[in-house]
Amino acid sequence: MNHPTARSRPPLGRTRPALVGAAAALAALLTACGSPAPADSGKPASAVADAGNRTTYPAQAENCGRTVKVDRAPERIVSFFPSNTELLLELGLKDRIAGQTWTNQSPPKPAYADAYKSLRVLAPGEMSRETLLAALPDFILADGEYQFDGTKLPTIDELAGLGVPVYIDSAFCPKTTGTATLDATTDDLTALGALLDAKAPAQKATSALRDRLAAVDTSVGARPATPVAMVQIVDKQLYALSGGLYSDILRRAGGNDLLTGSVPAGSNFCPYSAEDLAKKNPGVLVYHYTGEEDRAASEAWLRSHLGATEAVVKNRLVAVPAADFSELRAVDGTVALAKALHPDAS
C-alpha cells in the first residue's frame, strides 16, 4: 500500500544471487508438492463462473495494468496487510491462507479475531524473500507493488514466472493511487471472487458493502461538510494523507478534505509541515496509527505541534488503524469517520 508507514521502512538489501537460488528452490518445492508452475493450456483464460457460481478455469482478471492468471483455484495464498487477510476470511478462504505479513499494522477486527489465531504469521512487518518463497505460495494478495522490487522480494514478473500470480489492492495501483475511489473495493471483490473460486461470498460481501455505504449517504445527507485533515506521524515526521481513496472516504463520510492539492499528483501521501497544517485550521484531525504505543505518541505529537487548531482545542482528534483504509476496512473507515464527523447524525 502506498502509505508512509511502509514507505519509510529500509530495504532488506538482498542480493540477486539469493533471488535466483530461492526461485529455483520454490520451483522445485512446488513441483514436489504436486503444484507445478502453470503451463500454457492454449485455451483463452476466463474469469466467467458457471451457473453454480463456480469459477471455470483457467481464469484471469485485469489488475494494475497486467493480467493476473490462474490455472486452478489457489490453495496457498499469502496475504500482505491485515485488510487483505480479512477480505480472504470474508470470502471463506481461511483454510487456503498459507501465511500473512504486516500484521503489526493493526490488530484484527473483532469479527475476525478468532480466525486469526490459527493463521501463520510469516513476518510481523516486512518479509524477506526467503520467508516468502519458503511458504510455497501459489497466489499473493498484496497491498502495493512497492515491495516487489527484485531486492527485498522478487518482482511481480519473476513470481509470475514461478507460477505465483500477484494481485494488488486496486486502490493502490501505481497509476491510479491518486484517483482511486471506494469502487476499487467492489472491483477487487468481483475479481478475487472469480480468481479464487469464491464468487458467491464475494457477491454477498459486495451487497453488504453497498448497503453500509448507502446508510452512510442517508445519515450524512445534505449536512455541511466538516473541514478535516487526514495525517500520519512516522518517526516524528508529519505526513499529509490525501488524494485517491483517502479523499473519497473523507468526502463520502461528510468531510471537506483540507489537504486536497497538497499531495503530488499520482500519490496519496507526502511529508507536510505542521505550520502549513495549522494555517488550514482543521475542525477535525484524523490520524492513522499502527498500535497503541504509536497511537499515544501520535496524539501527543499532534497536541504539541497543532495545539491552537480547532481540532485540538475542541478535542476532535480521530484515531484510526492504518489498515482501516483498504479493501473491506475502507468501508469500516468510512462508517466510523461519518460518525466522528457528524456525531449528531442518525
C-alpha positions in Angstrom: 0.0 0.0 0.0 1.2 3.5 -0.7 1.4 4.8 2.8 4.3 6.4 4.8 4.5 3.6 7.3 5.5 1.1 4.7 7.4 3.5 2.5 9.6 4.6 5.5 11.0 1.1 6.1 14.5 0.4 4.9 15.1 -2.3 2.2 16.4 -5.6 3.2 19.4 -5.4 0.9 19.0 -9.0 -0.5 21.2 -9.9 -3.5 20.2 -11.2 -6.9 22.0 -14.5 -6.4 19.8 -15.1 -3.4 16.8 -14.5 -5.6 17.9 -17.0 -8.2 18.6 -19.6 -5.6 15.3 -19.0 -3.8 13.4 -19.0 -7.1 14.9 -22.4 -8.0 14.0 -23.8 -4.6 10.5 -22.6 -4.9 10.1 -24.1 -8.4 11.5 -27.4 -7.1 9.3 -27.4 -4.0 6.2 -26.5 -5.9 6.8 -29.4 -8.3 7.5 -31.8 -5.3 4.2 -30.8 -3.8 2.3 -31.5 -6.9 1.7 -27.9 -7.8 4.0 -27.1 -10.7 4.1 -23.7 -12.3 1.1 -23.4 -14.7 1.6 -24.3 -18.3 0.0 -22.6 -21.3 -3.1 -24.6 -22.0 -3.6 -23.0 -25.3 -7.2 -22.0 -24.3 -8.3 -18.4 -23.6 -8.3 -17.7 -19.9 -11.6 -16.5 -18.4 -12.9 -15.4 -15.1 -16.5 -16.4 -16.0 -18.2 -18.6 -13.4 -20.7 -21.2 -14.4 -24.4 -21.3 -13.3 -23.4 -22.8 -10.0 -21.2 -19.8 -9.1 -18.1 -21.9 -9.5 -15.2 -20.5 -11.5 -14.3 -22.1 -14.8 -10.5 -22.4 -15.0 -8.2 -21.2 -16.3 -9.2 -17.8 -15.1 -7.9 -14.2 -15.3 -8.5 -10.7 -14.2 -7.0 -7.3 -15.1 -5.1 -5.7 -12.2 -2.8 -2.7 -12.1 -2.2 -2.8 -15.9 -1.4 -6.5 -16.0 -3.3 -9.7 -16.4 -3.4 -12.0 -13.4 -3.9 -15.6 -14.5 -4.6 -18.8 -12.5 -5.0 -22.3 -13.9 -6.7 -23.7 -10.8 -8.1 -22.4 -7.5 -5.2 -21.3 -5.4 -4.6 -23.3 -2.3 -1.6 -21.5 -0.7 -2.4 -17.8 -0.6 -0.1 -15.3 1.1 -1.7 -12.1 2.4 0.1 -8.8 2.7 -1.7 -6.4 5.2 -4.5 -7.1 7.7 -7.2 -5.8 5.5 -6.3 -8.3 2.8 -6.3 -11.2 5.3 -9.8 -10.1 6.5 -11.0 -10.0 2.9 -9.9 -13.6 2.4 -11.6 -14.6 5.6 -14.8 -12.9 4.5 -14.6 -15.0 1.3 -14.4 -18.2 3.3 -10.8 -18.9 2.4 -9.3 -19.4 5.9 -8.0 -22.9 5.1 -6.3 -21.7 1.9 -4.2 -18.9 3.6 -0.6 -20.1 3.8 0.5 -17.1 5.8 0.3 -13.3 6.3 2.6 -10.4 6.9 2.5 -6.7 8.0 0.4 -7.9 11.0 2.0 -5.1 13.1 -0.1 -2.5 11.2 -3.3 -3.3 13.1 -4.8 -6.0 15.3 -7.7 -7.9 13.6 -11.2 -6.6 13.7 -13.2 -8.4 16.4 -15.2 -10.3 13.8 -12.0 -12.0 12.6 -10.0 -12.3 15.8 -10.8 -16.0 16.4 -9.9 -16.9 12.8 -6.6 -15.0 13.0 -5.4 -17.2 15.9 -4.9 -20.2 13.5 -3.2 -18.2 10.7 0.5 -18.4 10.3 2.4 -15.1 10.7 5.3 -15.1 8.2 6.6 -11.8 9.5 5.0 -9.1 11.7 6.4 -6.4 9.3 8.4 -6.5 6.1 9.1 -10.1 4.9 12.3 -11.5 3.4 12.3 -13.2 0.1 13.4 -16.5 1.8 10.4 -16.4 4.1 8.0 -15.7 1.3 9.4 -18.5 -1.0 9.6 -21.0 1.8 5.8 -20.5 2.3 5.3 -22.1 -1.1 2.6 -19.6 -2.2 0.6 -20.2 -5.3 -1.2 -16.7 -5.1 -0.3 -13.5 -3.3 -2.7 -10.7 -2.4 -0.7 -7.6 -1.7 -1.3 -4.1 -0.5 1.0 -2.5 -3.1 3.7 -3.1 -5.7 6.5 -1.2 -3.7 7.9 -4.4 -2.0 8.3 -6.4 -5.2 11.4 -4.6 -6.4 13.7 -7.6 -7.0 15.8 -6.7 -3.9 13.6 -7.1 -0.9 11.3 -9.6 -2.7 11.2 -11.0 -6.2 9.5 -8.8 -8.8 5.9 -9.5 -9.8 7.0 -10.8 -13.2 9.6 -13.1 -11.6 6.9 -14.5 -9.3 4.6 -15.0 -12.2 7.3 -16.9 -14.0 7.3 -19.3 -11.0 3.6 -19.8 -11.2 2.8 -17.3 -8.3 0.5 -14.6 -9.5 0.3 -11.4 -7.5 -2.9 -9.4 -7.1 -2.6 -5.8 -5.8 -5.2 -3.8 -4.0 -6.8 -1.9 -6.9 -6.9 1.4 -4.9 -3.1 1.3 -4.6 -2.1 0.5 -8.2 0.7 3.0 -9.1 -1.2 4.6 -11.9 -4.5 5.1 -10.0 -3.4 5.7 -6.4 -4.2 9.4 -6.7 -7.6 8.9 -8.3 -9.0 5.7 -6.7 -12.4 5.6 -5.1 -14.3 3.1 -2.9 -15.4 1.4 -6.1 -11.9 -0.3 -6.0 -13.2 -2.5 -3.2 -16.1 -3.8 -5.2 -13.8 -4.3 -8.2 -11.5 -6.4 -6.1 -14.3 -8.5 -4.7 -15.5 -9.3 -8.2 -12.1 -10.2 -9.5 -10.9 -12.1 -6.5 -14.2 -13.9 -6.2 -13.7 -15.3 -9.7 -10.0 -16.0 -9.4 -10.2 -17.7 -6.1 -13.5 -19.6 -6.8 -15.4 -17.7 -4.2 -17.9 -15.8 -6.3 -20.9 -16.3 -4.1 -19.4 -14.9 -0.9 -17.8 -12.1 -2.9 -21.3 -11.2 -4.2 -22.7 -11.3 -0.7 -19.8 -9.1 0.6 -20.4 -6.6 -2.2 -24.1 -6.3 -1.4 -23.3 -5.8 2.3 -20.7 -3.2 1.4 -23.1 -1.2 -0.8 -25.8 -1.3 1.9 -23.5 0.1 4.5 -22.3 2.9 2.2 -25.9 3.7 1.3 -26.7 4.0 5.0 -23.8 6.5 5.4 -25.2 8.5 2.5 -28.5 8.7 4.2 -27.2 9.6 7.6 -24.8 12.3 6.3 -27.4 13.6 3.8 -27.1 17.3 3.0 -25.2 18.2 6.1 -22.4 20.8 5.6 -19.1 19.1 5.1 -16.7 19.2 8.1 -13.2 20.7 7.5 -10.9 17.8 8.1 -7.3 16.7 7.5 -6.0 13.1 7.5 -2.4 12.6 8.6 0.1 10.2 9.9 3.2 10.6 12.1 6.1 8.5 11.2 9.5 8.9 13.0 8.2 12.3 14.3 7.5 13.5 10.7 4.0 14.6 9.8 2.6 13.2 6.5 -0.4 14.5 4.7 -2.8 11.7 3.5 -4.9 12.9 0.7 -6.0 12.0 -2.8 -7.4 8.8 -4.2 -9.1 6.5 -1.7 -8.3 8.7 1.3 -10.1 11.8 -0.2 -13.0 9.7 -1.4 -13.5 8.2 2.0 -13.5 11.7 3.6 -15.9 13.0 1.0 -18.3 10.0 1.5 -18.1 10.4 5.3 -19.2 14.1 5.0 -15.8 15.8 5.2 -14.1 18.6 3.3 -10.5 17.4 2.7 -8.4 20.4 3.6 -5.3 18.8 2.1 -6.6 18.5 -1.4 -3.9 19.5 -3.8 -1.2 19.2 -1.1 0.0 15.8 -2.3 1.8 15.3 -5.6 -0.4 14.1 -8.4 -0.5 10.3 -8.6 0.3 9.8 -4.9 -1.8 9.8 -1.8 0.8 11.0 0.9 3.8 13.3 1.3 5.7 15.0 4.1 3.9 18.1 5.3 4.8 20.8 7.7 2.9 21.4 11.0 3.0 25.1 10.3 1.1 24.8 7.0 -1.4 22.5 8.5 -2.0 24.9 11.4 -2.8 27.6 8.9 -5.6 25.5 7.5 -7.1 25.1 11.0 -8.9 21.8 10.5 -12.0 21.2 12.6 -11.2 17.5 12.8 -7.8 15.8 12.7 -7.9 12.1 11.6 -4.7 10.3 12.2 -3.5 6.8 11.4 -1.7 4.6 13.9 -0.3 1.1 13.9 -0.5 0.1 17.6 -1.4 1.6 20.9 2.1 3.0 21.6 2.1 4.6 18.2 -1.5 6.0 18.8 -0.4 7.6 22.1 2.8 9.1 20.6 0.9 10.4 17.6 -1.8 12.1 19.7 0.9 13.7 21.9 2.7 15.0 18.8 -0.4 16.5 17.3 -1.4 18.2 20.6 2.1 19.6 20.9 2.5 20.9 17.4 -1.1 21.8 16.5 -2.4 22.9 19.8 -4.0 26.1 18.5 -6.1 24.4 15.8 -9.8 24.0 16.3 -9.5 20.2 16.2 -7.2 20.1 19.2 -8.9 22.9 21.1 -12.3 21.1 20.7 -10.7 17.7 21.2 -11.8 16.4 17.9 -8.9 14.0 17.2 -10.0 10.8 15.5 -7.5 7.9 15.7 -7.9 5.1 13.1 -5.9 2.0 12.5 -3.7 2.3 9.4 -5.3 -0.8 8.0 -8.7 0.7 8.1 -8.4 2.3 4.6 -8.2 -0.5 2.2 -10.5 -3.3 1.0 -13.4 -4.1 3.3 -11.9 -2.0 6.0 -12.3 1.1 3.8 -16.0 0.7 4.4 -15.4 0.4 8.1 -13.3 3.5 8.0 -16.0 5.4 6.1 -18.7 4.4 8.6 -16.5 5.3 11.6 -15.5 8.7 10.1 -19.1 9.6 9.2 -20.0 9.1 12.9 -16.9 11.1 14.1 -17.5 14.0 11.7 -21.3 14.1 12.2 -21.9 12.7 15.7 -25.5 14.0 15.7 -26.4 12.2 12.5 -28.8 9.3 12.8 
